[in-house]
Amino acid sequence: MLSVSVFFFAISVVGAVYLASAARALAKFIRRPCPLATEFLPSVAVLKPVAGLEPELYENLASFCNQDYGGLYEVVFCLHKETDPALRIVERVIADSPACRARVVFGENPDLTNPKIANLAKDGVITSRDIVVIADSDIRVGREYLRALAADFESQAVGAVTCLYSGTPNDSLVSRLGALGIDDGFAPSVLVALRLGELRFCLGAAMAVRGTLLPVIGGLTALGNTFADDHELGQLVTRKGFRVQLSRYVVATTVPETKFGELWAHELRGARTEFELARAGYAFSFLIYALPMALVYLAVSRNVGVGLTLLGIVAVLRLTVHLLASKALGITGRNDFWLIPLRDFMSLAICTASLFGRRRTFR
């Protein structure tokens, strides 16, 4: 029993160090300014892969057509087939945005295994724009999004720009758990990784690349035979000597799940992709879940005083990360701190499950 107790104590301490590092990274991100371009306004093509109906699709797509941007930009909606029920939503968005250059392209590339990239890498999509943006259909942005991107591209050393994203839940408990996982888990982990070295990957929800660089790295098809297209884009960009910039601008992603099984499948897919990319490092990612580990230590330890002290320290650090993440991501009007224990145990379970099996479920 002593060896088990020591094991969980050590893991809890490592997790506490991670939480402290995450809190520091979040505080630094909060202090970063978010410049908006006023004179440097390159042309932009926004590529939107759309497949099927989903909650708040109209609002999410329309946000990209309603940009306060003085430069030339166009939005290209990409659908697999003309029979896709989402087409009527896309057509409504275009009709309601007469000032926006927007068009629809149908088809797919059957040679590519990544369904998202297969939807984008087809005839008629890419145009000669200075910046090419790839943003998922469940992403929503404010009117200043393109100006923030342009500001990040002012440095010629920057080859790609990516954004953190917050989760926007519906009223269900499941959706709120999903959003909490994004806000408190994913976003801080990216900032901690950035503290350890230069960013060498993008975040697939919203990423942008220089239009002149895209054909040099092989175009969109270079991203089509890996499920981690965001990771691959970052790798290709940095290999060419350019930098991947994490923007201070934060976008929002809709968390549509209402059933636990749907959320589990979604998060397990992402976890298994991360495991495939970095097996050695990911296999030890359970070390960051300090709160569940501290609770287990308290249960198995004979020293209640030490257990309660450790749990108290971890709980304070975990709550600090939650509060700082909310501020860093611009989250207002909700505070699901009471879901933190359940969320952290769920994250630990997904991390464990991802180590066994390789099956991924796509929408």
Secondary structure as GFF3:
##gff-version 3
##sequence-region A 1 363
A	DSSP	alpha_helix	2	31	.	.	.	ID=ss1
A	DSSP	beta_strand	44	50	.	.	.	ID=ss2
A	DSSP	alpha_helix	57	65	.	.	.	ID=ss3
A	DSSP	beta_strand	73	79	.	.	.	ID=ss4
A	DSSP	alpha_helix	87	95	.	.	.	ID=ss5
A	DSSP	beta_strand	101	106	.	.	.	ID=ss6
A	DSSP	alpha_helix	115	120	.	.	.	ID=ss7
A	DSSP	beta_strand	131	135	.	.	.	ID=ss8
A	DSSP	beta_strand	139	140	.	.	.	ID=ss9
A	DSSP	alpha_helix	145	152	.	.	.	ID=ss10
A	DSSP	beta_strand	158	169	.	.	.	ID=ss11
A	DSSP	alpha_helix	173	180	.	.	.	ID=ss12
A	DSSP	pi_helix	181	186	.	.	.	ID=ss13
A	DSSP	alpha_helix	187	196	.	.	.	ID=ss14
A	DSSP	beta_strand	206	210	.	.	.	ID=ss15
A	DSSP	three_ten_helix	220	223	.	.	.	ID=ss16
A	DSSP	alpha_helix	229	239	.	.	.	ID=ss17
A	DSSP	beta_strand	243	255	.	.	.	ID=ss18
A	DSSP	alpha_helix	260	277	.	.	.	ID=ss19
A	DSSP	alpha_helix	279	282	.	.	.	ID=ss20
A	DSSP	three_ten_helix	285	288	.	.	.	ID=ss21
A	DSSP	alpha_helix	290	300	.	.	.	ID=ss22
A	DSSP	alpha_helix	304	328	.	.	.	ID=ss23
A	DSSP	three_ten_helix	337	339	.	.	.	ID=ss24
A	DSSP	alpha_helix	340	354	.	.	.	ID=ss25
###
